[in-house]
Amino acid sequence: MSPMIRHLQLPLSETEARSLTLGTRVTVSGLVFTGRSRFHIRAVEQDLVPPLDYQAVNCFFHVGPVMRRRDGHWEIVSIEPTSSIRFDRYSGDVIRKLGLRTVIGKTTMGANAAAALREVGGVYLTKIGVCGNQLSPQVKKVHGVYFLEELGKTEATWVFEVQRFGPFFVAIDAHGNNYFEQLSADVASRMGAIYRELGIPDGFGLTNVDAANRQEGPA
């Protein structure tokens, strides 16, 4: 992973998105919109999305922000990214539907999302060791909220203006490559040598505790 941080201006162009390589550390500045489970379900199953210009507001942030109202204005308490893999059933369709060039979340996304990002020329950014309280001050303005009364503050879609938001790193690039899949494959390729060095025999496996308990019966 590169130690340098690349500062990106939103919305990303396809050219810039396709220039980003796996592991590149980035921050983003510009407009982002939020969503969780209800956003994905409604977008795919009901063809219902907030009335945004998705060419201008093109960065989808997987988060359920903690918000509070003070002096007639919304302010952010915390914006901890949520695990993107939870939306895997719908993510690819949402990316294609909205032409997303930037998605931000936590953990990773699956093969369908990676294929969609390759098609539209987009990237998935995942969090590095920062918490939601650290990210909150990087949000400079709350531009609006959609479906608040219907869905509540957590599932509503918020539009934030962020500045040098992050850092995150490129976990899926615009060519469909997945950082965590490559990391897992690299680890798997080394395990045989590690087992041999430790004297662990071929065919070693972990004990299935539940199965062993069922065979032995209750004490």
N, C-alpha and C positions, 0 to 999 in steps of 0.2 A: 504494500500500500504506500503510495507516494506521501512523504511528509509535507509537501507543499499543499497549500490550500488555494483552489481556483475559485474566484468570485464570479458568480453567474448572474446575469440580468434576466429577469423574467418578462415576458414569456420567451422560452428558448426557441431559437430557430432550429429547423431540422438539421442544418449543417453543423451547428454547434453541438446539438445533442449527439449526433453521430461521431463527433470528434472526441467524446468523453470515453475514457477507457476504464475498465473494472478497477476498483480500488482507489480511484482518484478522489481526493478529499475536496469538498466544495462547500460554499455557502451560496445562498440565493437571496436576491433582492427583487422586490416587486409584489405582485398580487397573487395570493393563494386562496383557494377555497377548501373547506373542510367537509368531511363526511365519514360515516361509519356504515354499519350494517343496513340501516334503513335507506340511506342514499343509494346503495348498490341494488337492493331489492326493488325499490321503486323505479329506478332508472331502467332496469332490465325487464321487470315483469309488468310495469304499468306505463312505461315510456314517459315517466314523470321526473323532470329534473328542474332545479331552480332556473329562473329566466336570466341567465348570465350570458355574456359574450365570451364563449369558451375559446375564442382565438386570442382574446386579450387577457382573460383570467384562465390560464391553462395549466396551472400547477395544483394538483389534487393532494391535499394533506390528510392522511388517515389519522384522525384525532377526534376525541370528544372533549373539547376544552372545558375547563372549569372557569365559568364566567360569573361576574357580579355586576350589579347596576349601582353606580355611585354618581351622585350629583347630575342625574339625567343622562349619563353616558355609560356605555359598557366598558369594563376593563377586565383584563385577563388575570386570573390567579395562577393557572398552570395549564400548559399545553403539552402534556406527555404523549408522544406518538403511540398509536395502538398497533397491534400485530397485524400486518397486512395479509398474512397467509390466511387469516380468518375469512377473508372475502374472496377466496380463490375461485369459488364457483361463478362469481360474477365479474371479477376484475377485468378479464380480457374483453368482455363485451362492453364494459364501461369505457375502457381505454379507446376502443375502436369507435364507439358512439360519439365520444367527445373529442377525439383526435388528440389525446393527451401526450404532451412531450415531457412532462415531469410529474412523477408521483413520489411522494415522501411518506415513509412510514417506519415500522420497526420489523425486525426479522427479515423475511424474504417473501417472494411471491412465486407462484408455480409456472409450469410450462406454458399454459394458455396465456397468462399475462405476459410472459417473456416473448411469446410469438406475436402478441398484439403490439408490444413496444417495438419489436423489429419492423412490423408492417408500417406503423405510423411514424417511426423515427423518434422514439421517446426513451427515457431512462427512468429507472427506479433508484431512489436515494434512500438509504437507511441510516438510522441514528448511530453515532459514535457515543461514547460514555458521557452523555449530557442528560440532564433531567429536565422535566417540563418547566420547573421554576427558573432554570437558566435560560431557556428559550423565550420565556414570556417577555423580558425587556426588549427583545429583538423585534417584537411586533410594535410598529409605530402608530398604527391606526386601525380601528375596526370600521370597515366601510359599510357593512350591512349584515343582516341575518335573514334567512329564508326558512319558512315552515316552523318558526319558533313555537307558536301556540299549539300547532298540531303535533310536533315531535319532541318538544322540550329542548333545553339548552344543550344537552349532550349530543343528541342526534340531529339537531338543526344544522343547516349549512351556513357557516360564517365566512365572510370575505375579509381577509386581513391583508394589510400592507406590511411587509417585512423588510428588514434591512440586515444584510450579512447574516442571514438566518442559518443557524447550524453550529458547528460543522456536521455534515453528513458525508457519506461516501457512496460512490456508484456501485450498487450491488447487482443491478442488471443493466447492461448497456443497450444501446440502440441496435445492436446486431444480434440480440437474443442470448448473449452469454451471461451466465449467472455466477457471481462470485462465490456463493456458498456451495453450489454444486461442484465447482472446480476445486474448492477447498476440501470438500468431502472426498472427492475422487483422489486428490493428492494424499490425504490421510490414509485412505484405504490402500493405496499403492505401497505405503510404507509399513503397514501393520505386520506383514509377513516377516520382514527383516527384524522388526522390534520383538515379535514373539520369539523368533529364533535366538536373538541375543539374550532374552530373558529366560530361555529354556522352556518356553511354553510349547507343548506338543501340537502338531497339526491336528485339526479337528476340534480344538478346544472351543467350548461353548459355555455360556452362563447357565447356571441351574435355574430351571423353571420352578420357582418356589411354590406357586399355586398348584402345579401339577403334582409336585412331590407331596404336598399336604393332602391332596385328594386321594393319592395312593395309600398314604399311611393311615388316613382316617383321623378322627378326633382323638386327642390324648385321653 
